[in-house]
Amino acid sequence: MAQTLGSKAFQGLGDLIRLLPTGTVFLFQFLYRVLTDNGHCSVVNKVLSGVLLGICGFSCAFSCFTDSYTDADGKVYYGIVTGKGLWPFWDPKSSTTDLSNYRLRLGDFVHAALSVLVFAIVGLLDSNTVSCYYPSFESKQKVLLMVLPPAIGTLVSASAVIFPNNRHGIGYPASPAQILWLRLPLLPE
């Protein structure tokens, strides 16, 4: 029972890590200080930083609707998850491969919403965002920074257990062990 609980905890942690694309957060942290002029915004800075917030939020949501598969030759192909299955970006043999197992699920929408929520907490409570968009809010920012991340983290952790993320989208390919497991022939009974 302890192994099962432990493995579920680690699986939940992995799902939680996969929820927020680290590349998106890195891009946001890297560009946002420049675009907000360290919190001293003009109208142009507000527009540009707002566009960056929107693009990064979209990236967080979009990544939840991508997945990958490995063909018989070991090549990894990425695609967009649809109601009928995976729609690969490029794979000349995709018409002969059954990709219907990669259908869109309720969990994908939950993960997208939570991913955007987590990014919104990171982005909108950033000190440069507060200084730029709502400077009168700075006194309450510290309280929200202490309260919101743990509360949202608890919500997201519980959701990751209820809706486990098995997608291996852009930036999160299947591990070599998973690929090997998928390629092993089934043992006769």
N, C-alpha and C positions, 0 to 999 in steps of 0.2 A: 504494500500500500504506500509506503514512504517513497519508493521509486516512482510509482505512478504519480503521486502528488508532486514530487520533485521534477519529473519530466514534464508534467503539465505546467508547472511554474516556469521552467526554462522555455517551453514552447510559447507560453504567454509573453514572456520577456522578448523572445525573438519576434513575435507578432507585433509587439509594441514598438520595437526598434524599426521594424519594416514599415510602420504606419507613417512616419514622417521622413520623407526622402532627405537624407543628409546633404546631398548635393544642392538641393533647393535652399536649405537653410544656410549652407555655406555661401552660396551666391548672394542670398539676401544680406547676410552679415557683412560680406565683402563690399557690396555696392551701396548699401543703404546709407552708410556714414557719408559717403561722397555725395549721394543724391540729396540728402537732407542738410548738407553742409554742417554736420554735427549738431543738428537740431535748430539751426538758425535759418529758417526757410523763407524763401521768397515764393511767389506764386508758381514760378517755373519749377522750383524744388519740390513744392507740394504736388504738382502734376506728375513730375517724373517719379517721385517716390511712390505716389499712388498707383501709377502704372506698374512699377516693380512689385508692389504688394499684390496687385491683381494677377500679374503673370506668375508669381511664386505660388499664390493660392491655387491658381488653375493647375500648375504643375503638380502640386500635392494631390489634387483630386484626380487628374489625368493618370498619374502613375498607378492609382488603384485599379484602373481599368486596362492595365497591360499585363501580359503574361508571356511566358516563353515555353518552348518545347525543344527537345533534343531529338534529331532524326537518327536513323540507323547508323549513319556515318559519324555521329558524335558532334555534329554542328548544331549550335544553338540558334534558334530563330525566335524573334520577338513579334508580337502582334497586339491588336486591340481586341478586348473581350467584347463579344456581341451576344445577342439573344440566341443566335444559332450556333455559336462556338467562337473559336479564335479566328480573327481575320489577320493573317500574317502580313507584315510589311513587305517582305520579299522572301520568297521560297518557290523556286520553279516547280517543286514537286508537291506543293501544298494541296493541290486538287486530289492527289492520291492518298493523302494522309487524313485520317479521321480526327478532326479537331473539335467535334461536338461536345467532348467532355469539358471543354474550357468555357462553357456557357456562363453568361452573366447571372449573378446570384444576388440575393438581398444583402449578403455580407459585403459585397463590393460597394454598394451604396452607403452602408454603415461605415465602412473603412474610409471612403472618400469624405463623408461628412465629418468624421472624427479627425481625419488628417487635416482638413481645412480648419477645423476648430482649434487643433493644437497649434497649427501655424499662425492662426489669428491671435492666439494668446502670446506666442513668441513675438509676432510682428507688431501687434497693436500696443503691447505693453513695453516695447523697446523705448528706452529713454529718449532717443532721437524722434521717434514717432510722437510721443507725448509732448515733447518740446515744440515740435513742428505743427501738429494738428490741434492739440488741445492743451495749451500750456497751463491753464487754470486747474488742470486735473493732476498736476505733478504731486501734490500733497497726498492724494488718494492712490497714486500709482504704487507706492511702496506697500500699502495694505493689500492691494489687489495682487501684487507680485508674491506676497506671502500666502494668500488664500487661494487664488485661482489655480496655479499650477498643480498643487496637490489634489485639489478637488477634481479638476479635469483629468489628471493622471489616474485617479481612482476610477473615474467613469470609463476612461479609455482602456484601462487594464481589465476591468470587468467585461467590457465589450469584446476585447481580444480573446477572452476565454469563451464567451458565448458564440462569437463569430470568428473562429480561427482563420488566419490568413494563409492559404496554401499557394498563393500566386507567387510566381518568380518573374516579376515584371522587369522593366527597364531599370538597370542598376542593381537588381537582386536576382541573378541567375541561380539555377539549381546548383547545389554543391556537387563536387565530383562523386561523393559517396551516394548522393541521391541519383545521379545519372547512372552510376554503376548498378544500383539497385533496380532501376527501371529497365536496364538492358539485360539483367540476369534471366535466363530461361526458367520457366516454372518447373518445379520438380514433379515427376509423375507421382500419383497417389498410390 
